[in-house]
């Protein structure tokens, strides 16, 4: 049983050059200390291989037959005041409860593990922070993250969970309880699964049988949400791009050592040209997007 998961974070696109250099030095020392570590790791079996072996052994099915999970009051929230300081925003996911337990609704044949999951009021929102006219706005709880009153922060996030927030009136400037502009309106659903204890035995039953029932799903995307999402994604990509070459950046001002800055610019261009001449592949494309 997990009751009350409240996570509040904010964007920060600043760099700590000293920490980045220390991390780079640490990686180089580890590589020099054990240059064959990567070769040894490549010989190990991947997690997918281990998962497949455990499925064949029936260990995961045995664990699934005994595990029960009850999760209540989940709220994960990200507040962005960096990508567009004039129009701050907040996005998050809320979940009133989720229950995974043994399914006793129907008679289950031998050699089958029956599980049921129930999802209550899962929602996704993207809010504007401020008091501009014409926008559904809310008060930010970010200013409380640095205070010692962590219980108040947790209580605020708990009030923001769907279903409970519906009874709260529109916030005033003195209130810290927000209302939401939903991307995905609160939705409920159930999931029934039958897992074979012996996946190899497919003569009489399938290895897995699932039935998913979801209430009508409603989503919406407003113009200000689209603009803020694009700005956040653009800022994040730019941050990744700058971070890749940040270790080459001189620690002195431009006028203090122009030659070092010219070397820095030439080095970055040389790296970019080298990558542009590499053969294109889907693997390189995925790596470039998520690196």
Backbone torsions as a table, in degrees:
resi	resn	phi	psi	omega
1	UNK	NA	124.2	178.1
2	UNK	-121.9	117.8	-174.2
3	UNK	-121.5	117.2	174.7
4	UNK	82.7	81.6	173.7
5	UNK	-108.5	108.6	-176.9
6	UNK	-123.6	116.6	-178.3
7	UNK	-125.8	121.7	179.5
8	UNK	-121.4	124.6	-178.4
9	UNK	-135.2	164.8	176.8
10	UNK	-137.4	156.2	178.7
11	UNK	-77.6	146.9	177.0
12	UNK	-150.4	108.6	-176.8
13	UNK	-103.0	17.0	176.2
14	UNK	-81.1	158.8	-179.0
15	UNK	-115.4	143.0	170.6
16	UNK	-107.5	95.6	-173.8
17	UNK	-61.7	-37.1	-179.9
18	UNK	-64.4	-44.0	179.8
19	UNK	-66.0	-37.6	178.6
20	UNK	-64.6	-41.1	178.8
21	UNK	-67.9	-39.4	177.9
22	UNK	-63.8	-38.5	177.9
23	UNK	-66.4	-39.9	178.3
24	UNK	-65.0	-41.9	178.0
25	UNK	-63.7	-40.5	179.3
26	UNK	-62.3	-42.1	179.1
27	UNK	-64.4	-40.8	179.3
28	UNK	-64.8	-41.3	179.2
29	UNK	-64.2	-40.3	178.5
30	UNK	-65.0	-38.3	178.4
31	UNK	-66.5	-41.8	178.9
32	UNK	-69.0	-34.1	-178.4
33	UNK	-69.8	-35.7	-179.1
34	UNK	-140.3	79.5	-175.6
35	UNK	-67.4	-16.9	-177.9
36	UNK	-99.7	12.0	-178.2
37	UNK	-64.0	-42.4	-178.8
38	UNK	-66.6	-35.7	178.4
39	UNK	-66.0	-38.5	179.0
40	UNK	-67.7	-39.2	180.0
41	UNK	-65.5	-34.1	-178.6
42	UNK	-68.2	-22.2	179.3
43	UNK	-79.0	-20.5	-179.4
44	UNK	-70.5	153.5	179.0
45	UNK	-74.4	145.8	-179.0
46	UNK	-74.4	169.1	178.9
47	UNK	-64.5	-33.3	179.2
48	UNK	-65.6	-37.3	176.8
49	UNK	-64.5	-41.4	178.3
50	UNK	-64.2	-41.1	179.9
51	UNK	-63.7	-42.7	178.9
52	UNK	-63.3	-39.5	179.9
53	UNK	-66.4	-38.6	179.2
54	UNK	-68.2	-33.1	176.0
55	UNK	-65.8	-40.9	178.6
56	UNK	-66.8	-36.3	-179.8
57	UNK	-73.6	-17.7	-178.4
58	UNK	83.8	8.8	-178.2
59	UNK	-69.3	-42.0	-179.7
60	UNK	-66.4	-36.3	178.3
61	UNK	-65.2	-37.0	179.6
62	UNK	-67.9	-39.6	176.7
63	UNK	-65.5	-42.3	-179.3
64	UNK	-63.2	-31.8	-179.3
65	UNK	-69.6	-21.0	-174.9
66	UNK	-108.6	-15.3	-173.5
67	UNK	-85.2	139.8	173.6
68	UNK	-131.1	133.2	-177.9
69	UNK	-127.4	131.3	175.0
70	UNK	-130.2	114.3	-177.8
71	UNK	-119.9	129.0	-178.8
72	UNK	-133.8	147.3	172.6
73	UNK	57.8	67.2	176.9
74	UNK	-101.5	130.8	176.0
75	UNK	-147.2	113.0	176.2
76	UNK	-114.5	123.1	-170.1
77	UNK	-134.1	136.9	176.3
78	UNK	-122.6	127.0	178.4
79	UNK	-111.4	130.0	-175.3
80	UNK	-114.9	113.8	175.4
81	UNK	-122.4	10.9	-174.8
82	UNK	-102.2	-45.3	-174.4
83	UNK	-67.4	-33.3	178.0
84	UNK	-146.4	85.9	-176.1
85	UNK	-59.1	-28.3	-179.9
86	UNK	-73.4	-22.5	-179.1
87	UNK	-134.8	73.2	-179.6
88	UNK	-66.6	156.7	-177.1
89	UNK	-144.6	167.8	177.9
90	UNK	-143.2	138.0	176.5
91	UNK	-130.1	155.3	-178.4
92	UNK	-171.7	171.8	177.3
93	UNK	-126.4	135.1	179.5
94	UNK	-125.6	148.2	179.0
95	UNK	-147.0	121.8	-180.0
96	UNK	-70.5	-46.8	179.0
97	UNK	-165.1	156.1	174.1
98	UNK	-144.1	134.0	-176.9
99	UNK	-130.3	127.2	175.4
100	UNK	-122.5	119.5	-175.9
101	UNK	-152.4	178.8	-179.9
102	UNK	-70.8	140.3	-177.2
103	UNK	-94.5	110.4	178.7
104	UNK	-107.3	13.5	-176.2
105	UNK	-70.8	-36.1	-179.3
106	UNK	-122.3	160.7	176.0
107	UNK	-72.5	128.0	-175.5
108	UNK	-108.2	131.4	178.4
109	UNK	-72.1	163.5	179.4
110	UNK	-67.8	151.3	-179.7
111	UNK	79.3	14.0	-178.8
112	UNK	-130.3	136.3	175.1
113	UNK	-100.8	122.7	-178.3
114	UNK	-107.2	123.5	178.9
115	UNK	-128.0	151.6	178.7
116	UNK	-134.2	138.8	177.4
117	UNK	-126.2	137.9	178.8
118	UNK	-124.3	128.6	-177.8
119	UNK	-114.5	126.1	-177.3
120	UNK	-120.4	116.8	172.5
121	UNK	55.0	65.4	170.4
122	UNK	-87.8	130.3	-176.2
123	UNK	-145.1	153.9	177.4
124	UNK	-131.1	130.4	-176.1
125	UNK	-132.4	159.5	173.3
126	UNK	-142.0	110.3	-172.5
127	UNK	-110.9	152.0	169.5
128	UNK	-90.5	140.2	178.6
129	UNK	-107.3	119.1	-179.3
130	UNK	145.7	-163.8	-177.1
131	UNK	-137.3	35.3	177.2
132	UNK	-68.7	148.7	179.8
133	UNK	-74.9	141.3	175.7
134	UNK	88.9	-2.0	179.5
135	UNK	-118.7	139.1	172.6
136	UNK	-73.2	110.5	-172.0
137	UNK	-118.2	168.0	178.8
138	UNK	-143.7	165.7	175.2
139	UNK	-84.7	145.2	-179.9
140	UNK	-86.1	140.7	173.1
141	UNK	-99.8	8.2	-176.6
142	UNK	-65.6	-32.9	-176.0
143	UNK	-65.5	-13.7	-179.6
144	UNK	-92.5	-5.2	-174.9
145	UNK	-69.9	-24.2	-180.0
146	UNK	-92.8	-3.3	180.0
147	UNK	-84.9	168.7	179.3
148	UNK	-84.2	-8.0	-176.9
149	UNK	-88.0	72.4	-178.6
150	UNK	-69.2	-27.1	178.4
151	UNK	-64.5	-36.5	178.8
152	UNK	-68.2	-38.6	176.7
153	UNK	-62.5	-46.0	179.3
154	UNK	-63.4	-39.9	179.1
155	UNK	-65.7	-37.4	178.2
156	UNK	-64.0	-45.4	178.9
157	UNK	-65.2	-33.7	178.6
158	UNK	-66.9	-37.8	177.6
159	UNK	-67.0	-22.8	-176.2
160	UNK	-82.1	-5.2	-177.3
161	UNK	-70.1	142.8	-178.6
162	UNK	-55.7	153.4	-177.8
163	UNK	82.5	-45.7	176.3
164	UNK	-77.6	-35.0	-178.6
165	UNK	-69.0	-17.8	-176.8
166	UNK	-68.5	-20.9	-178.6
167	UNK	-92.7	-0.6	-178.6
168	UNK	-91.6	134.9	178.8
169	UNK	-72.3	169.1	178.6
170	UNK	-58.4	136.8	-173.1
171	UNK	-71.4	148.4	172.5
172	UNK	-103.3	177.9	-176.7
173	UNK	-69.5	-17.4	179.6
174	UNK	-97.1	0.7	-177.3
175	UNK	-102.9	147.7	177.2
176	UNK	-111.9	7.3	179.6
177	UNK	-91.6	116.0	-175.1
178	UNK	-90.0	159.2	164.1
179	UNK	-106.8	165.3	-170.8
180	UNK	-118.1	147.9	166.7
181	UNK	-108.1	105.6	-166.9
182	UNK	-81.4	139.7	162.3
183	UNK	-86.3	-41.5	174.2
184	UNK	-124.5	114.2	179.9
185	UNK	-68.1	153.8	-176.7
186	UNK	-51.3	131.9	-175.8
187	UNK	-133.8	145.7	176.8
188	UNK	-115.3	157.5	179.4
189	UNK	-167.6	163.1	176.2
190	UNK	-132.4	155.3	-176.9
191	UNK	-141.1	123.2	177.4
192	UNK	-115.8	134.1	-176.8
193	UNK	-135.5	143.2	172.6
194	UNK	-122.9	116.3	-178.3
195	UNK	-111.9	127.8	178.9
196	UNK	-73.9	135.3	177.4
197	UNK	-66.7	-31.6	178.7
198	UNK	-120.2	93.4	-177.3
199	UNK	-60.6	-22.2	-178.8
200	UNK	-72.6	-23.7	-177.4
201	UNK	-85.4	93.4	-178.7
202	UNK	-107.4	13.5	-176.4
203	UNK	-74.3	-34.8	-174.9
204	UNK	-117.5	-16.2	-176.7
205	UNK	-154.5	152.5	177.0
206	UNK	-74.0	162.2	179.4
207	UNK	-66.6	-34.3	179.0
208	UNK	-150.1	138.2	178.2
209	UNK	-134.0	125.9	-174.4
210	UNK	-130.5	143.7	174.8
211	UNK	-130.6	122.1	-177.4
212	UNK	-117.8	128.5	177.3
213	UNK	-123.2	120.9	-178.1
214	UNK	-126.3	136.9	175.0
215	UNK	-64.9	164.4	177.9
216	UNK	-52.4	132.5	-176.4
217	UNK	-101.4	128.9	179.7
218	UNK	-124.0	129.6	177.4
219	UNK	-130.1	159.7	178.3
220	UNK	-151.8	152.3	179.0
221	UNK	-140.3	113.6	-178.6
222	UNK	-92.9	165.8	-174.4
223	UNK	-63.4	-43.4	-178.6
224	UNK	-68.0	-30.2	176.6
225	UNK	-67.4	-42.7	179.8
226	UNK	-61.3	-44.1	-179.9
227	UNK	-63.3	-45.5	-178.0
228	UNK	-68.9	-34.7	177.2
229	UNK	-65.4	-44.9	179.4
230	UNK	-63.6	-38.6	179.7
231	UNK	-67.8	-40.3	178.9
232	UNK	-66.0	-43.3	178.5
233	UNK	-63.1	-41.8	179.0
234	UNK	-63.9	-42.5	179.4
235	UNK	-65.6	-37.9	179.3
236	UNK	-66.5	-43.0	177.7
237	UNK	-64.1	-40.6	178.2
238	UNK	-65.0	-36.8	178.1
239	UNK	-63.9	-42.5	177.7
240	UNK	-64.4	-39.9	-179.6
241	UNK	-63.7	-45.5	-179.5
242	UNK	-66.6	-37.5	-177.3
243	UNK	-65.1	-32.3	-178.9
244	UNK	-59.7	-36.8	-176.4
245	UNK	-109.7	10.4	-177.5
246	UNK	-66.4	-30.3	-177.0
247	UNK	-67.6	-19.9	178.3
248	UNK	-87.7	-9.5	-172.1
249	UNK	-71.8	130.3	178.6
250	UNK	-64.6	149.7	-179.9
251	UNK	-88.7	-2.6	-178.9
252	UNK	-102.2	157.4	176.7
253	UNK	-63.6	164.2	-177.8
254	UNK	-61.3	-44.8	-179.2
255	UNK	-72.7	-18.4	178.8
256	UNK	-73.7	-33.8	-179.6
257	UNK	-153.4	78.5	-178.7
258	UNK	-59.5	-34.6	-178.3
259	UNK	-61.9	-41.3	179.8
260	UNK	-63.0	-36.5	179.4
261	UNK	-71.7	-34.9	175.1
262	UNK	-65.9	-40.8	175.8
263	UNK	-62.0	-39.3	179.0
264	UNK	-62.2	-46.6	-179.9
265	UNK	-63.4	-43.3	-179.9
266	UNK	-65.5	-36.7	-179.3
267	UNK	-67.1	-42.1	179.0
268	UNK	-63.7	-43.7	179.2
269	UNK	-62.9	-39.5	179.8
270	UNK	-64.5	-40.2	177.4
271	UNK	-64.0	-42.0	-179.8
272	UNK	-65.7	-39.9	178.8
273	UNK	-66.9	-37.6	179.2
274	UNK	-63.4	-41.9	-179.8
275	UNK	-70.0	-32.7	-178.6
276	UNK	-69.4	-22.6	-179.7
277	UNK	-90.1	-5.7	177.7
278	UNK	-71.7	151.5	-178.8
279	UNK	-67.4	135.2	-178.1
280	UNK	-73.5	141.7	175.2
281	UNK	-156.0	161.8	178.8
282	UNK	-66.7	-33.7	179.0
283	UNK	-63.6	-45.0	178.1
284	UNK	-66.2	-35.0	178.1
285	UNK	-64.1	-45.9	179.7
286	UNK	-64.2	-43.2	178.9
287	UNK	-61.6	-39.3	-179.1
288	UNK	-69.0	-28.6	-178.2
289	UNK	-80.0	-33.5	-173.4
290	UNK	-111.7	6.7	-179.5
291	UNK	-75.9	NA	NA
